[in-house]
Amino acid sequence: MAAQRYPSSFDNLGWLYIVIYKDYGEGVRQFKIGSDLGDPDSMGSLAEMIDRGYYLSRDSITEKMELYRRAKDLGHPAGRFAYD
């Protein structure tokens, strides 16, 4: 499914890289792709990687809140809970 650019497949693929291979870098890369394609689960997972310290940016807190806001705007319950 990821080969067809199906947005939610990137969240699943990211977690597979993390859980099976302990490859956080590749997991984060998959979450970023899913987030860019509009998948709210990938947005939440990428925000979690910020919290865990596996994904850092210039302004990680602002980026994390933006991910949760986008997920909330897409109707994602966890995004709404985290953002509010």
N, C-alpha and C positions, 0 to 999 in steps of 0.2 A: 504494500500500500504506500509506503514512503516513496517508492519509485514513481508512483503516480501523483505524488505531492498531495496526498490526502492529509489534511492538517492534523487530525487527532492521532495519526499513526506516529508522529514524531515524539509525542509524549511517551507512548508505549515503548518506542525504540530507545529513547533516552534512558528510561528506567532499566531496560534490558542491559544496556551497556554498563550502567552503574551496578546493578545487582549481580550480574553474571561475571563481568570482566573487571569490576572495580575501576572502570575507566570514566572518571568524572568529567574529564575534558571533553570526551566524545559525547557523553550524556548531555552536558551543557550545550554543546553544539547542536544536538538534535532538538533540545528545548527551544533554542533560539530560532531555529528554522520554523518549528511549529508555531511559536509566538508570532513570528513575522507573517505567517500564513493565516493568523487569526484564531488559533486554537487556545481557548481559555485554560484548558488543563496544562498545556505547555507553559503558559504564562505563570500559573501557580507553581509549577515545578521549577521554573527558572527563578522565581522569587525565593523559593525554598533553598535553592543552591546559593543565593546571595546570603541568606541567613546562616547556612552551614559553612560559608567561607570558600566555596568552590568556584564562585563566579563573582569577581569584583570588577567594578567599573569606576570611572571618575567620581560619580555620585551614586553609590549603590543604594542608599536609602531612597533617594528620589526615584531611581529606576524601579526599585521594588514596588513603591507605591503606585507608579504609573502602570506597572504590570497588573497589580491588583485592581486598579481603576478600570483598565481595559477589560479585564475578565468580568468585573462587575457589570460594566456596560453591555457585555454580551449575555448577561443573565446568569452567570456562573455563581452558585450559592457560596462557595468558598471564597471567591473573589469579593463578593459583597460583604461577607463576614469579616474578612481580613482588612478590607478598605475602610469599612465603617468603624 
